[in-house]
C-alpha cells in the first residue's frame, strides 16, 4: 500500500508558496483599488480591479504572442535565480545577481567585439565562456571574502552591485562608447552574425534553452552528486561538516563561483540576444527579480524555472497596465515587493500545520513465535 505520509512535507512546499502568491495578489488588488478609486462609483472601481487581473493574464499568457514575450523575460530570470538559489543550499545569502549580470554582459560584449564574426559559433562560445568566467569571479570573490575574512556575503554582494553598475556607466560613456550613440550611450553593436538567434518558429531566443539547461544541471548537481551532498551537509551544520572533514572553504568559493557564472551567462544572453550591445538597459533589474524567484521556489532549481515563467509574465504586463488603466510605471514593482514580503513571512509557517507533518512509520511487527515441537516419550 502506498504510504502517503511521505508526501506531506512535499505538499507543504507547494501549498504554502502558492497560498503566499494568492495572498499577494489580494494585497495587490487592494492597492489597485485605492489607486483607481472613484468615490462616486465604488462598484466601478472594484470591477476595474478584476479587469486588472484579467489584463495581467492576457498580457502574460493570453495569446501565443504574449507567451513568447513572457518566455523571453523568463530566460534571464532562470539564470539569475540560480545565483541566489545555489549558495542558499550552503546557508549563504547572496543578492549580488544584478552585478554578476552586468559584468557578464560587459565581458560578453568585449569578447564579441574583439573576435568579430570570423566564425560565428566560435564567437558565441567565447562570449558565453567569458560571461561565465566574469560572473564566476565576481561572486566567487564574495565567497572568498566570506571564508577568509568573515565578511558578510549579503552585504558584500549587494555593494558589488553598485560597483558593477558604476563600471558599466564608466565603460559605455568612455572607452567602449560608440560615438553614434548620442541619446543613450552604448558600446559598439555586435555583428549580426554572432547574435543569438531565435528558436525556429518563434520569437523566443536560445537564451531560454540556456536557462532551462542550467536549472536542470543545477538540480542534478545539488541533489544527485557527492558534491551536492557535501554542500547540503555543510549548509545544514558547518561545524559537523568540518568535523566530518568536508572542505567547507572550497565548497563556499566553488558554489559562489558556479552561482555567479549562471548570472553572468544571463548578461551574455541579454547582450547577444536582446540588445545587441551593452548600455544602461543591461541593468534591467533582472538580478533583483531573480532573488524573488529563488525565494518563491525555495531555492529549488527546477521550481525556479517554473516560477521564472510566472514572474516573467507579470513583468510583461507592466506596459498594458500603464496604457489601459493609467497606473504608475512602478505598479509591477509594487507587486513584486508585496510578493517578496509575503513569501518571506510565509517562511515562518513551515512546520506549524499538523496537516503537513510527516507521521512516523509504525514500528515493525515482530513475527509470532512458534512453539517448539514437543518431544515424544
N, C-alpha and C positions, 0 to 999 in steps of 0.2 A: 504494500500500500504506500502511495506517495506521501511523504512527510511534508505537509505544507508549512509547518512551523519554521522551517529553514528559510522561507521566503519572507518572513515578517519584517526583518530588518531591511531587506532589499525593497520591499514595498514602501517602507518608511522613507527610503532615499528617493522615491519617486513622488509620493503623495505630498510631502512637506514642501519641496520646491515648487510643485505645481500649484499648491494652495497659496504659497507666497506670491507667485506671479498673478494669480487671480485677485488676491487682496490688493496688490499694487495696481492692478487695472481699476479696481473700485476707487482707490485713492486718486488715481489719475482722472477718473470720471468726475469726482468731486471737484478737483482742480479745474477741469474744463467747464464744469457747471458755473463756477463763480466767475471765470473769465468771460464766458458767454452770457452771463446772467442779464436778462431783461426783466426788471422788476414789474413791468406791466404785463408780461406774458411768461409766467414761470413754466407753464406746460411746454411752451416752445423751446425754452432753454433746456429742459430735461430731454426733449426729443432730439435736440442738437447733440447732446452728449452721446446718445446711441448712434447718431449719424457719424460722429467722430470715430466711434469704434468700427462702424462699417467701412469708413474711408480708410482706416488703417489696414483692415483686412484686404480691401480691394487693391490698395497700393502695394501690399506685400505679396499677396498670393492670389489675387482675384483673376489674373489672366496670365498667359504664358509670358507676355512682355514683362509684367510685374514680377513674376517669379524669377526671370532672368536677372532683373535688377537686384533682387534680393540675394541671389546666389553670387553675384559679383561682389556685393558688400560682405557676404559671409566668408569669402575666401581669406582675406587678411585677418578677420576676427578669429577664425580657427587657429591660425598660426600664432597670433598674438596671445590667445588664451593659454597656449602651452607654455608661454614664458612665465606665467603665474602658476599654472597647474603642476608642472613638473617639480619646481622647488618646494611647493607646498607638501609634496609627499615626503620631503625631508624635514618638514617643520619650518620652512623658510617662507617669509612673506615678501616676495619680490613684486614690485609695482613699477619697474623701470621699462615696461613694454614699449612705451612711446619712444624713448631714447634709442632702444635697440632697433626699432623700425626705421628711425631716421638715419642712424649710422649705416644700417644695412642698405638703405636706398642710396645713400651717398657712395658707398663702396661699389654698388652695382653700376651706378651711372658713370663713375670714374673708370671702372673696368671696361664698360661697354664703349665709351668714347675713345679709350686708348686702343682697344683692339679693332674697333670699327666693324665692318661687315665682311672681313676677309673670309671667314667661314661662320655663317650664322649660328650653327649648332655649337661650335666651339665657343663663340662669344657668349651665347646664352648660358652654357655650362659654367664658363668662367665668371660670369656675373653672379650666378647663383652661389658658387663657391666663395666668391668674395663677400657676398652678403652674409652667408653662413658664418664665415670667419670673423667678420666685423661684429656681428651681433653676439657671437660666442665670446669674443674677447671682452666686449663691453659689459655683459652681465657676468661673465666669468670673473672679472675684476671685483664685482660685488661679493661673490663667494669667497674670493681670496681675502678681501678686507674683513669679511665676517670671521674667517677661520684664523688668520694670522694676527689681526689687530683687534678683533672683538667689536668691529663697527656694526651697528645695527643695519641689517640688509634692507629693511624697508626705507629707512631714511636715506641711505647712500644711493639706492636705486632711484628713488624719487628725485634726488638732487642731480643725478646723472641725466635725467630727462631734460632739465633746463640747460645743462652743458651741451647736450646733443642738439637741441633747438638753436642755441646760440651759434654752434658750429655750422649748422645748416644755413642760418642767415648770413654768417660771415662769408661762406664759400659762394653762395648764389649771388651775393652782392659784390663779390671780389674776384678771386682767381678763376672761378668756374662760370662766371656770368656770361651769358650770351648778350652781346650789345644790342641785338634787335628786340630783346625782351624789356621794354620800357616800363609799361604799367605794372607788370608782375615779374620782378627779377627772377630769372630761371637759368639753369645751365643750358648748354647746347643740347639740342634734341638727339635722341638715339637714332641711328639709321633704321629705316623702316624694316629692313631685313632681319634685324636682331630683336625686334619686338615679339613678345609672346602672342601667339595667335589665339583664335577662339576655337572652342570645341566645335567640330563640324555640325552644322545645322542650328547653331545657337549663337548668341552674342556673348556667352559666358567664356571667359578666358581660361587658360590652362592653370591659372593660379588656384582654381577650385580643386583640381586634381592634386596639386601640391598639398593643399590644406587637408584634404581627406586622407592622403597617404601619410602625412605627418602625424595625424591623430591616431591612425591605425598602428603605425610603427611605435609611437609613444606608449600606447596602451599595451602592446605586446612586450615592450621593453620593461615597463614597470610591473606588469602582472605575471609575466611568464619567463623571466630570466633571473639568474642569480644576482645580477647587478640590481635589478628592480627590487628583489627581495632584500638585498643589503640596504638599499635606500629606504625602503619602508620600515625596516628594522631600526635603522638609525633615526628615522623620523619619529618612531614610537617611543624610543628611550635611548638617548645619546649615550648615557653612562653605561647602560647594558651593552650597547653596540661596541663601545671602546673595550669593555671587559672581554667581550667575545672576540676581540682582535680585528674588528672591521676598521678600514681606513677612512674614518669619518671626514677628515680634511680633504682627501682626494675625492670622496663622494660629493662633498659640498661644492667644490670647484667644478667638477665634471658635470654635475646636474645643472648648475647655473649656466655653464657654457652651452650645454645642449638646449636649455630653455632660451637663452639669448639668440642662438643660431636660428631657432624657429621664428622668432620675431624679426630677425634680420632678413630672413627669406621673405617675410611679409613685405618688408620695404622694397626688396627686389621686384616682387610681384606688382606693387603699386607703380614703380618706376617703369618697368618693362611691359606692363600690360594695360595700364590705365592712363598715366600722364605722359609717358614718353620722355620725360625729363624730370629733374629734381627742382622743386620750388616749395613755397610755403604750403602747398597742397599736400606735401608729404607728411606734414604734421596735421593729420585729419582726425585725431582723437581715436583712431582705431586701437591704439595701445591701451587707453583708459577703458574703452568699451570691452576690450579683451579681458581685463581684470574682472569685469562684471560677468562675462561669460564663464570664466573659470569658477567663480564663486557659485553661480547658479548650478553649474554642472558638478559642484562639489569636487572639483579637481580631477574628474574622470575624463580622460582624453576623448573617449567615444561619445560621451554625453556632451562634451564641449562642441563637437561637430554639429549636433542637433540644435543645441542652444544658439550657436552662432548663426544658423539659418533663421531661427526665430527672431533674434535680435537684429539680424541684417534686414529682415522685413520691416521691423519697426523703424530702423534708420531710413529705409527707403520711403517711408510715408511722411517724412517731415515736410517736404515741399507741398504735398496736396493739402495738408492741414493749414499751411500758411495761405495758400491760394483760396481755398474754399471757405475757410472759417475765420480768416484774418487772425489766427492765433500767432503768438510770437514765434520767431525762428527757434528760440531755445526751448520750445514746448517738449520736443523729444528728449532733450537733455534733462528736463524735469522728470519725465517718465523714467529715464534711466536712473536718476537719483533716487526716486521712490522705490524702484525695484531693488537697488543696491541696499538701501536701508532696511527694507522688509526682509530681504534674503539674509542679511547679517543678523537681524533679530531672530529669524527662524532657526538659526544655528543653535539657539538655546533650547529649542523644543525637542531636539533629538533625544530619544531615550526616556521621555516623560510620559508617553502614552502607552498604557499597558497593552493596548491592541497590537502594537508593533514590537513587543518584546518577544524574542525567541523563547519558546518554552523548552525547558530541559528535557532531554530524551529520557524516557522511562528506563529504569535500571534493567539490565538483562535478567530474565527469569531463569533461575538455576533449574536444570533438569531434575525431575523427580528421581529420588534414589530408589533403586530396585532392591528388594530384599534378596539376600544371598540364598542360593538353593539349599534346602535342608538336607542334612546328611542322613542317609538311610542307615538304619541299625544293621 
